[in-house]
Amino acid sequence: MAATIGTSEYATRTRDLIRLVNEIRATGIEAEVGLPRIAVVGNQSAGKSSLIEAIAGIRVPRSAGTCTRCPMECRLERTDRAWHSEVLLRIGDQPEVSFGDPIVDPDLLEDRIRRAQSAILSPGVDRNTFLGDDVPPTPVLSFSSNVVCINVAGPDVPDLAFVDLPGIISNVGPDGDPNDMDLIKDLATSYMEAPNTLIIVTIPMTDDLQNQTAATLARRADPAGRRTIGVLTKPDAIQPGDHDRWLAILEGRSEPLHHGYWLTKQPTSADLARGVSFEEARQIADRFFQSEEPWRSCTFEIKRRMGIPNLVSKLSRELSRLIDETLPDIMDEIWTRLHRTVADLEELPAPIQNPSAELQLMVYKFVVHFAALVEGAKSTPLLRTFRLSCLQMKRNLNDTAPNCRPFVSAQEDNAFVGAFNPAVLGEDPHHREGRPIYLPEVSDVIETSITRELPLNIPYSAKVTFFQEQFSRWSLFVFECFDRVEKTAHGEIIRLIENDFGDYPNLKAAFRKACEGHLRVQAKKTKLHLEWFLDLEPVPFTINDQYFCHYREKYLEHYRHAREALPPVMAPPDALVPTYEAELEMMAAARAYFQVSYKRMIDNVARCIDKDFLHGLKDGMMEALIQGLGLSGNEPGRAERYLSEDSSVGRRRRSLIQDKERLETFRDTWEEFHSHIRLD
């Protein structure tokens, strides 16, 4: 009695390797690591379905509209238990899900596969709909890349795994979609181009090899023919005179492949009509190859590549070899992905266990973080902006100093060859001088201000008028300084909120509202104080007599020196030469008072911003958050609402957990496999 496929003796390691990859593939990790596999391709009506049935020992759907409309992965395993099967669905990279209960009657498998294909072709429809007694809904897709998985085990089942791809079509019917042709080709190509895929090309001997689109696609995906195995079908239908052409292919003289071509014969339509069994079909094929020419006279090398048993043995050996060669690299990739997945998972915030306690801790940490920005154990963006803004304000205010020139005109000023240089008086070297003020202008101010003053007395109103001009732009510079600090503080608060609560949109929004309200209150308070300081300056006043007098004397001496250094005035001997003493004294007083006012203003503004705004924000932050977040009450569920995380974070965590579980399953399966090998 001829040996059946199931009695072929495969090494235990071969069986274990194939089982290992099958178990790993079931986790949905296929797309990530490229597990070794066998892909069966062929043109429509190339005998591919019959080949699949002969290899797997199962019946597959053949009725129109359901036959191989999506990839069908067959995982075969020889066991000592009675024959049993299971159908599963693999959608995208998700783990496989069972489709119905296990099957123990082979006659029921074909219908289950047909229903599974319909479920695959009907996304969005509950898969259980296709398992009931009612007529399932009509599929909405013509083809799909999602996979129907079939596990078959039994004493007469070979150890093998392969994926059967939809038959490649060159035309569609009147109601068909022309895009289906490219869709099927692209699907087949995506499988064949994977470097760890063995390509099984089903080639009917009723047509030229060059006419087979599947063979053409295989050559493109595997130009050297290192991964391709040709399976010739329908040898009993060869046209007279074509035998020599096919013998040349079998012998490797034409269209050579590294693994060569294998010759199979499947049941005829008449055989199928009378319900021939798989065992009978193999016996018929054996008699055909032993009795028909030119096959009965072929060399031993060709004869050992005839028939399903020899093909299955070859496929099993090659698949186990490929698995053996590639698994170490795949395992390295899995370890890398597992470590990266664990790291990504650890970066996500852990799910909240006690929302109320966690919320209180978050508020406290935020207040501490903001306090660090204000207190500045080290330089912070907020403190840097505060310091630089105050320095810029200082320069801007200094640039408004009255540019008093102890000359009667620009011509006299330009002709002066002395050493009139305000920098020697300790002014900022980067000081930009404003509009020059000459002696006649000062004289006019004094003259127009005189009422009943005694001679040589400068009217107070003249001093006020002269002093006020220098303060006209101070408000602009002071509030520019504050606006920069306020803007930076707002930006830093938003940054802290995003860093601390970015994964909790409800809490983030509530924190932002509370903080921005607090910031507006402190900003308004600070601006009122700044305006108060500015309102003080237009009215000249100081009790800092020593400082004022010191600068007045320095400037007066400097101005007098400049006047004395001028060339002698060419005038009649009896002419009265003006000394401009009152004007020089007024210039010196204006410049000295500017120093007094300018110095106290830059300090007052900086201290006001620091005390009222920055420290005011810090000191009142906790209370503002408690009130703004409504934490003083005991409203149930408030903390839970605040700490409901962003949906994208939840999805990300679930995805990473799922990836981690799949990768750990791979790792555990791998370690169990190696433990089994060591024990053996």
Beta strands, then each sheet from edge to edge (+ up, - down):
strand 1: 37-42
strand 2: 72-78
strand 3: 84-90
strand 4: 97-98
strand 5: 147-154
strand 6: 160-164
strand 7: 197-204
strand 8: 228-233
strand 9: 261-263
strand 10: 403-404
strand 11: 436-437
sheet 1: 4+ 3- 5+ 2+ 6- 1- 7- 8- 9-
sheet 2: 10+ 11+
end
